[in-house]
Amino acid sequence: MLRTALLAALMLAPALPAMAQDAAAGQRVFNQCRACHTIEQGGRNGVGPNLHGAVGRKAGSIEGFRYSASMREKAGGGLTWDEDTLRAYLANPKAVVPAGSMSYPGLRNEQQLNDLIAYLKANG
């Protein structure tokens, strides 16, 4: 009887969104970024900077890349790309760096954000 009640409760419980990070799925999400960014160690900069080692790195710190004045200002204020700042920036770049040059409108899907961050962490 108890087992039946437990099974019924589990079946009626609302499904919780999957929040685990999957770097392999994040690699597929990163394909959206490849138009402007590379991620290989020692890779070239494109329209955007190389993102190898981005997690934990100070913003605006890739030697030889020409950052927007707004990004340089944020970097001077101590912006560092940890999981929280990456999540905010990837979801809405203009909210974090209002006059920045990144034209991407943002990634709104939470699972894709989790996966992309896992992929960035795995490439650092």
C-alpha positions in Angstrom: 0.0 0.0 0.0 2.8 2.4 0.9 4.7 1.6 -2.2 1.6 2.3 -4.4 1.0 5.6 -2.6 4.6 6.6 -3.2 4.5 5.6 -6.8 1.3 7.6 -7.3 2.9 10.7 -5.6 5.9 10.5 -7.8 3.9 10.2 -11.0 1.8 13.2 -10.0 4.7 15.4 -8.9 5.6 18.1 -11.4 8.6 17.3 -13.5 11.6 19.4 -12.4 13.7 20.8 -15.2 17.0 19.0 -15.8 19.7 21.3 -14.6 22.8 19.1 -14.9 25.6 20.3 -17.1 26.5 18.3 -20.1 29.7 19.4 -21.9 29.0 17.3 -25.0 25.7 19.0 -25.4 27.4 22.3 -24.7 29.8 21.7 -27.6 26.7 21.6 -29.9 25.4 24.8 -28.4 28.9 26.4 -28.9 28.4 25.9 -32.7 26.3 29.1 -32.5 29.4 30.9 -31.2 31.8 29.5 -33.8 30.9 32.3 -36.3 32.8 34.7 -34.1 34.9 32.7 -31.5 37.4 29.9 -31.4 38.0 27.8 -28.3 41.1 25.7 -29.1 44.1 26.4 -27.0 46.3 28.9 -28.8 43.5 29.4 -31.3 43.2 32.7 -33.2 40.9 35.5 -32.3 38.0 36.1 -34.7 35.4 38.7 -34.6 35.3 37.8 -30.9 38.2 36.7 -28.7 39.4 33.1 -28.4 37.4 31.5 -25.5 39.9 28.8 -24.4 40.3 29.2 -20.6 37.5 31.8 -20.4 36.1 30.5 -17.1 38.0 32.2 -14.3 39.7 34.6 -16.7 39.5 38.4 -16.2 37.3 40.0 -18.8 39.1 41.9 -21.6 42.4 40.1 -21.1 43.2 38.4 -24.3 46.4 39.9 -25.7 46.0 41.4 -29.1 42.2 41.4 -29.2 40.6 44.8 -29.7 37.8 45.0 -27.0 35.1 47.6 -27.0 35.5 50.6 -24.7 32.6 49.3 -22.7 34.2 45.9 -22.2 37.5 47.5 -21.3 35.7 49.6 -18.7 34.0 46.6 -17.2 37.3 44.7 -17.2 38.9 47.7 -15.4 36.2 47.4 -12.8 37.2 43.8 -12.1 34.7 41.8 -14.2 35.8 38.2 -14.2 34.2 35.3 -16.1 33.0 33.0 -13.4 29.9 30.8 -13.8 27.5 33.5 -12.6 28.9 36.3 -14.8 29.0 34.0 -17.8 25.4 32.9 -17.2 24.2 36.6 -17.1 26.3 37.6 -20.1 25.4 34.7 -22.3 21.7 35.1 -21.4 21.8 38.8 -22.3 25.1 40.4 -23.3 23.8 44.0 -23.4 22.5 43.7 -19.8 26.1 43.0 -18.6 28.1 45.2 -21.1 25.5 47.7 -22.4 27.6 49.3 -25.1 29.6 46.1 -25.9 30.2 45.0 -29.4 28.9 41.4 -29.1 25.8 41.3 -31.4 24.5 38.0 -30.1 21.0 38.6 -28.6 21.4 36.0 -25.8 20.8 32.4 -25.0 17.5 32.0 -23.1 17.3 28.2 -22.7 18.5 27.4 -19.2 19.6 23.8 -20.1 21.6 25.1 -23.1 23.2 27.8 -20.8 24.2 25.0 -18.3 25.6 22.9 -21.1 27.5 25.7 -22.8 29.1 26.7 -19.5 30.1 23.1 -18.9 31.7 23.1 -22.3 33.6 26.3 -21.6 34.8 24.9 -18.3 36.0 21.8 -20.0 38.1 23.9 -22.4 40.2 25.7 -19.9 
